[in-house]
């Protein structure tokens, strides 16, 4: 994997929490930040897909009760 160095500014309290997490997890702060960014971007991609599906005029919708029946077998 090719890495690119970046400089970020964060509030002091967040930097303190990051330092503590790095020590507790025995991970570098860079590793924790990279994982957090990966997680955020994956969640953001999921949100974009959900919003795209929500806007689809041909989408088929089912009621909450129908979902419960199908999942719980009631």
C-alpha positions in Angstrom: 0.0 0.0 0.0 1.3 3.5 -0.9 0.9 6.1 1.9 0.5 9.8 1.7 1.3 12.0 4.6 -1.3 14.5 5.7 -1.5 17.2 8.3 -4.8 17.6 10.2 -5.9 20.0 12.9 -8.2 18.7 15.6 -9.4 20.2 18.8 -7.1 19.6 21.8 -9.6 17.4 23.6 -9.9 15.1 20.5 -6.1 14.9 20.2 -5.9 13.9 23.9 -8.5 11.2 23.4 -6.6 9.9 20.3 -3.3 9.8 22.3 -5.1 7.8 25.0 -6.7 5.4 22.5 -3.4 4.8 20.8 -1.8 3.9 24.1 -4.7 1.7 25.2 -4.9 -0.1 21.9 -1.1 -0.3 21.3 -1.7 1.3 17.9 -0.3 4.4 16.3 -2.4 7.5 16.1 -2.0 7.4 12.4 -3.5 3.9 12.3 -6.5 4.9 14.4 -7.2 8.0 12.3 -6.9 5.9 9.1 -9.3 3.3 10.4 -11.7 6.1 11.5 -11.6 7.6 8.0 -12.1 4.2 6.4 -15.1 3.6 8.6 -16.6 7.1 8.0 -16.2 6.7 4.2 -17.8 3.3 4.2 -20.7 4.6 6.2 -21.0 7.6 3.9 -21.1 5.3 0.9 -23.9 3.3 2.5 -25.8 6.5 3.2 -25.4 7.6 -0.4 -26.8 4.3 -1.6 -29.7 4.5 0.8 -30.5 8.0 -0.3 -30.3 7.0 -4.0 -32.7 4.2 -3.4 -35.1 6.4 -1.4 -35.2 8.8 -4.4 -36.0 6.0 -6.9 -39.5 6.6 -8.2 -39.8 2.9 -9.1 -38.9 1.7 -5.7 -41.3 -0.8 -4.1 -42.1 -0.1 -0.4 -43.4 -2.4 2.2 -45.0 -1.5 5.5 -43.4 -1.8 8.9 -45.9 -4.5 9.9 -45.1 -6.5 6.8 -41.4 -6.4 7.6 -42.1 -7.6 11.1 -44.3 -10.5 9.8 -41.6 -11.5 7.4 -38.7 -11.3 9.9 -40.5 -12.7 12.9 -42.9 -15.1 11.2 -46.0 -13.5 12.9 
